[in-house]
Amino acid sequence: MRLLLPVLTAAAFVVPAGSANAIAQTVPAMVATGSAPATDERFETPSPISEAPDIPENFRELVRRAQKCYSEGSEYIKAGESAKARARFNDAVDILLESGWDLSSSPVLHRFFQDLLQQIHQDESRYLQPQAGAEEKQEEAVVDELERLDLIPISVDPALEHLVEADIAASRYDIPIVLNEAVLKALNYWLGKGRPYFVDGIKRSGRYRELIENVFQAESIPLDLLYLAQVESLFKTNAVSRARARGIWQFGRWTAIRYGLKVNRHIDERSDPEKSTWAAARYLNELYSIFRDWTLVLAAYNCGEGKVQRLIERTGRNDFWDLLELRRNFPRETRNHVPLIMASIILARHPEKYGLPLETDPPIAFDRVPISKPTDLRAISKLLGTSLQQLRELNPALRSQTTPPGYPDFELRIPAGTSPEVYAQLAALPEVKIRPEPIYGDRYRVRPGDTLSGIAARLGISIAALQEENGITSPRSLRAGTWLSVPQARTRTSSARQSKSLVSPGAASPRLSSSARKTGVPKTSSVRPSSPPSSNPPFAGSSREAPSQ
């Protein structure tokens, strides 16, 4: 049985042409895979470019080097040498990102890059465990549990089937809802063994629902897609998967950086519900510009757009449910992913009909205050008369006990209704002197596993500035134990020690700049998005939630 349910006008979801021009908006939001899938479910190796006539030989050589780095990293990770594996994986990505090429200019290059990132995340998910104590207050991402789930043995309750048919026949949805065996089994799971997960996530969704809907409306994303976060993270801002994807939307580190999110030892904006939602909306729009089908978008969000594109090309089918019937096409986690999201949308529309509680957490409310220097959170919480725990809950992206250094436009979220008089007192708090390790004066000693992009992010400088300062022409010339000169740290020019230049054949090439939106954040108590709306026209019915019947 396959029942197609009412849907709002699909034409309303068209994304303006040209939205995929920048590489910063074309990297897929990599999510963790759970337990290791069977061998035949492995993602394909990065796509070859040997038959692409529009790619010059010098870039082919870069690709060959990136492939070699990936292969070496894959062997290291299988042998349990995680540090060496991470270093080689980082090298593979850096070689391409620091090449100076627009990777989105060629479909072949674009797909190769997507496949490379996807395979790295797949390998890390299989062979690495999260590092104990690496980050504060992290929680297991539900996506790991759901991807281990086997829906096939779950029986379909005929009574539930009739109830769901009657319920959804009278409802309207923002995306096509298909009621079939896979969705019914997902419904049985959420109402049975998975009920604690579902109730926990839907209750927590109240904190961020208004925020997400505001962003999705601004970016012309169907509102029902907010339940993607239910399956990814149960709306937990600090959910971390086995593959180290993080946050409500489960962004991997590289994807987050491509979308303009800061990820370093002081702040991880994947855990910022507002900024990560803007990034997720932009990525979802990118996927829709490729597939023009929201169900395929959800599949690609999970397993990567390259995987879905190859399946469509190989089978000639462009319908997710048709592809799902060929069971070997999608890895198990993707076969679970879309039905569980569909089931979440159905149950969340009328939870009382399924014996689920209606209560959700109240929306988060806060004021914003600019903090231009690293300031101790304990001192801030004492001044505000609130607990450190509450302050950290309002600012889940912060990873240490201070506001981040090198972030002059940082805005701290504080309890709503804070007296304006306190703002001046906050500004007067002393700056915490943070000595980044292992930076010594105006120098930085390269550690095993370091990359140019990682060092630049850690130091708060651009890759181009780091390259220019040290004469670096190739990321492969970076060697552990080498001392680098740090441009912004030089305060004693006359006595500064010059680091050894790292030279390798080839022209210096700055890292691709992110096309992420530059946003201004209003300093008001609100959960409304801080980024200005896009120029995309709103979709039909976007001014309100899809009507309940």
N, C-alpha and C positions, 0 to 999 in steps of 0.2 A: 504494500500500500504506500502510495506517495501522494500526499495532499498539499497542494500549493495554496498558501493562505493569502488574504488580502495584503496589499503593500501600497505604500504611497508611490506617487509617480516617479519612476526610475530616472526619467530625463532630468529631474530636478537635481540629481547628484553629479552631473557632469563637471569635471574639474577643468578649469581653463587650460588651453594649450600652452605648452612651454613651462609647465610647472615642474618638469623633471630635468631642467637644464643644469642644476648645480649638484655636484656630488654630495654635498652636505645633506641633501634631501633625498638621496637615492639609495642610501645604505639601509638594508632591512633592519627592523628591530629584532635582533636575535634574542630568542628566548631559549631557556635551558631545555634540553631533553632530559628525561628522567633516567630510568635504568637503561643499560645498554640494549639497543634493539638487536634483532637478529641480523646476521651478516648481510642478507639480501636486502635489508632495509637501510643500509648505510647510504649517506649522501654521496653522490658522485664526486670524484675529484674535480678540482677547478677546471673549467672548460678550456680546451686547447684553443690557441689563436693562430695555429699554423696556416689555416686556410683563409685568414682574413687579409685581403689585399690592401686595406687602407691603413695598416699599422706598419710603421717603419721598422727597420731592423734593429735600431738602437733600443726601441721599446720592447721588441721581442726578447732582447737580451735581458732587460729588466724583469720581464715576466718569467723567463727561465730561472733567473736568480731567485725570484720570489717562490717559484715552485720548489726549487732546491731547498730553500730555507724551511718551507712548510714540511717537506718530506723528512728533513732531518729532525724538525721539531716533533713530528708524528712518531718517529722512531724513539726519540728520547722519552716522550710521554708514556709510550707503551713499556719502556724499560724502567719506569718509575722515577726518572730524573726530571722532576717537574720544573725546577729552576732553569735548566738548560732548554727544556721544551718551550717554556714561556718566552725565553730570550729569542729563540729561533722563530717562533710565531710572530713576535713583535717585529723582528727583522723583516719577515715576509711582507707584513702590512706596511711597514715604514718605507720599504723600497718603492712601493707603488705610490703611496701618499706623498712622498717627498720627491717624486720624479718631475713634478711641474706639469704633468699631463692632466687634462680634464677627463677623468675616467668615465664621465657620462657622455662624452662626445661620440663614443662608438658603442653600439650594442654589444659587440664582442668583448670589449674591455670591461664594460659595465657588468656583464654576466660573469666574467672571470673573477672580478673583484668580489661580487656577491658570493660566488661559490667558495672562494678562498675563505672569506669571513665565516660562512656557514660551516665549512668543514673544520675550521679551528674551534668553533664553539661546540661542534659535535664531539671532537676529540677531547676537549676539556671536560665536557659533560660526562663522558664515559670513564675517563681515567683519573680525574682530579677530584678531590674532596675540598670543600671550603676550608681555608686556613683558620685553625682555631685561634680566636682572639684577634683576628686581623682587623675586625671592625666592631664598633660598639653596637649593642642592641640590634642584632640582626636575627631575623626569624626565618624559619624554613619556608620557602615558597610553595604554595599548594600545587603549583604547576608540576612539581616533581612527583607528587603523589598521584595527581590525575593522569600524568603521562604513563605511570606504571599500571594504571587501571585497565582491566580487560573487560570491555563492555559486552563481548560476544556471549558469555554464559548467562548474562542477566536476562531473566524472563520478563516478558511484557504482560502487565496486568490488564486484562480486558476492561475492567471497570475504569481504570485510569485512562485507558485509550478513549473510551466514550466521553468521559468527563473533559478531557483535553480537547477533543473534537468540538464539543459544544461550546467550550470556553473560547477557543481561538476563532471559531467561525464568526463570532459576534465582535471580534476585536480588529483593530487596525494596527499595523506595525510599520516601523520605519525601514525595515529590510524584508526581503522575502523569507517567510518562515515556512519551512517544509516539515510536515509531520510524517515521519517514516519510522522504520524499526529502530534505526540508530538513535533518533531523537527520543523515541519512547523509552529506550533502554537508559539513555542519559537521564530522563525524567525519573525513572525508577531508582536510579542510583542516588540522585539528589534527595529524593524523598525517603530513601532507605539508609543504607550505610553512609552515604555522604551528607545526610541531613545536618549533622553538627557543623560541617564545613559551610554548607549553604547558608544556614541561619546566621552563623558568625559573620560571613562576608556581607550579606544583605544588610545586617544591622550596622556594620561599619560603613557601608556605602553612604549612609545618610550624612556623614561628615563631609564627603567630597562630591556628592551628587550635583549640587547647585554649581559648584566650580566647574565640574566636567561638562555639564550641559551648556554652561555659558561659553566655554571654549569650543565645544563641538558645534554649537550654533554659529559662532563666529567663523569657523572653518568649514561650514556646510557638511558636517559629519552627521549621519543618522544618529539620533539620540540613543537608540537601542544598543549601539555599539559600546556604550559605557559598561555593559556586562562582560565585555572582553576582560575587564579588570577583575571580575569575579572569578574567572577561570585562571587568570594569570597569577593573582596574588591575594584574593579575598580582600582587596583594597588596603593591603598592608604597605605602608610607605617603606618599611625596612625589611621587606621580604627579600631573601637572597636564595637563589637556586644553587644547585650543585655546580652549575657552569658559571656561577658568580654573576648572573644577571640579577638586577636589583630594582626594587621599587614597585609602585602600583602597576606600571606597564612593563616591567621586567626587561629593561634595556640592558644589553651588554655594554661593556666599557667603551669599545670602539664606536659602536652605534651612537651612544650617548654623546661622545665627543664630536662625532660628525654632525649631530644636530645641535651643537652649540652648548651642551650641558657641561658644566665643570665637574671633573672627576679627579680628585687628588686626595692627599692624606688629611686635608683640613675640611673639605666640603665635597659632598657627592650629590649633585643635583638630580640624579636619578630618583632620589628619595624625596625630592621637593614635589609635592603633589601638583602644584601649579605649573612649574616650568616643565616637568616631565609630561604633563598632559598636553601642553602646547606642542612638544616634540612628537608625542604619539599621534596627535591630530594631523600634523604635517606629514608624518610617515603614512598614515592611513590614506590620506589624500593622494600621496605618491603612488601607493599600491592601486588605488582606484583608477588613477590615470593610466595604469598599465592594463588592468584586467576588466574594468568597467562592470564588475560584478562583486558585490559585497561579500558573498560567501567565499569566493576565491580569494578575496582580500584577507579574510580571517585565516584561511589555510596558509596563505603566503606569510602572514604575520608569524605563524608558528614555525613553518619549515623552510621559509626563504622563498623569495620570488623566483629565483633561478630554478629551483626544484619544480615549482608549479608551471613555469613557462615551458620547461622541457617535457613535462607530462602532457601538456596541451599539444605541443608540437609532435610528440611521439604517437599520441592516440588520436589526434584530430578532434578531441572532445574538449569543450570549454565550459562544462558544467561540473561543479564539484561533486554532486551526488552521482553523476555518471562515472566520474573518475573513481569515486569511492567504491563503486561496485567491483572495480578491478583492484582487489584488496592489496595486491603487492605494490601498487603505485605509490601510496602514501605510507610513511612510517606510522606506527601505531599511535604515537602521541598526537599526530595530526588527525587521524581517524577519530580520536576521542575529542579533540579540541573543538571542532565546529559543532558537533551535536550537543556538547555540554554548554556551549554558549547559547545555542538555540533554546535548549531546555531552561537555561537561566532566564532568558528573556520572557519565556512563557510563564514561568513560576512567579517572577517578580512583578508581572503585570497585575495578577490577582492572587496574591499569596494566601489570602484567607480561604479561597476555594480549595486549597490543598492542605489545609491544616497548619499553615506556616504563620508565625507571628508577624504582625504588621509593624511593630515598633522598630524604628531605626534611630541611630544616634543623631543628635542635633547637628546642624551644619557648623563647621568650624568658624569661629569669629575671632578676629584679631586686629590689632593696629600694627602699623609698620613704623619703624624708626631707623634712620640711616646710621650705620656704624662703620666709619671709614678706617678704623684701625683695629687690630686684634685686641679684644677686650675679654676679660674673664667672665664666663657665664655665671659663675657662682656670685660674683660681685653684682652682676646685672640682676639676677633673681632676687638677691637680698634687697637691692634698691627698689625693685618693683613690688616687693612684698609677696612674691610667689615662690613656688618650689622650683628647684632646678629641673625636676622631672617634667613639670608642666611647660617650662621654657623649652626643654628639648623636644617635647611632643609637638610644640608649635613650630619647631625648626628641625625636622628630622634629617635634613641634609647635612647638618653639622656633625663632624666626626671626632671632634676633640672638645676640650673644655673651654675653648675660646672661639670668638668669631674669627673668620678666616683672614689671614694676612694677604696683602697684595690684591685686595678686592675693595677698592675705594668706594664703589657704588653699592656695596652690600647693604641690604635692608633686613633687619631683624624683626621677626614677628613677635609681638608682645601681647599680653591679654587685652582684649577689647575694653575700651573705656578708660585706659590709663590716662592719668592727668597730664596735660601738656607740660606742666611744670617739671615733670620727671624727665622729659626729653633733654633739657639742658643739663640735668644732673647726670644722665647717661653719657652725654658727650664729654663730661668732665672726668669720667672714670679714667684711670691711668692705662696707658697702652701696655700690653703684655709683650715683653721682648721674646720673640720666638726665634730660636736658632735652628733653622732647618738643617737636618742631618742628611748627608754628610757634606755640608757646605762649610768651607773653612775660609773666613774672610771673603775674598773675592774669587774664590775657586770652588769647584765642585769635583769630587772624585767619583768617576764612573764606577758603578757597581755591576756585578754580573746580572744580566737580565735587563739593564737599562736600555732605553731607546731615546732617540732625540725628542720624540713627541712627549714621552713620559717625563724626561728631564725638564723640558720647557714648561710643561704644565705644572710640575712641582715647584719650579722657580718663579712661575708667574710671568714668563717672558715668551716672546714668539720664537718659533723654530728658526725663522729667518735671521733673527738677531743672534741666536746662539751659533748658527752656522757662520755668519759673517764674523763674529768675534773670534772664532776659533779656526777659521779657514777650512771648515768642514765641507767637502764637496760630495760626500757619499755617506749614507747611514751605516754602511758596512765598515767604514773606517773607525767606528766607535769601538774602543777596547776597554775592558774592565781594568781599573787601576790607573787609567789616564786622568790627568787633571785638566778640567775645562775652566776657562775664564768666564765669569758670570758678569755680563755687561752692567746690569743695574746695581750690582753690589760693590762696584769699584768706587770707593770714596777716598782712597789714598793712591792716586794715579802714579805719583812719583815712586812709590815703593811697591806698587802692585807687581806680583810675580806673573810673568806671562806664561800661559799654558802652552804646551807643545801643540803645534798645528797638526791637524790630522788631515792628510792629503791623499786623495785617490783620484784616478782619472775620471773625467766627466765634469760637467758644469754644475755649479751650485743651483739648487732648485728649492725655493721655499715651499712649505707645506700648503696644500690646498686650503684656502680660507673657507670658513663655514658660512653658509648663506642663511644661517638661523636668524630669525627676526630679532632686531634690536628693540627691546621693549622698555617702556617707562612704567614704573610701578607707583600707583597712587598711594599716598600715605594716609589711607582711610581704613576704618574698620569694615572689612568686607571680605567675602570669599569670591568676588567677581574676578575674572581673569585680568592680569595686569597688562597683557599684550594687546595692542590694538587689533580690532577685527581685520580679517583679510578682506580683499576686494571680491572674493568669491560671493556670488549671490546666495542667499539662504535657501535651503531646500524647502519644499512644500511642507507646511506644518511645523517648521522649525521654531516658531515662536512659542510653542507649547509642547508639552509631552503628548505623545500619541494618545488619542482619547480612549478611555476605558468605557466599556459597555456594561 
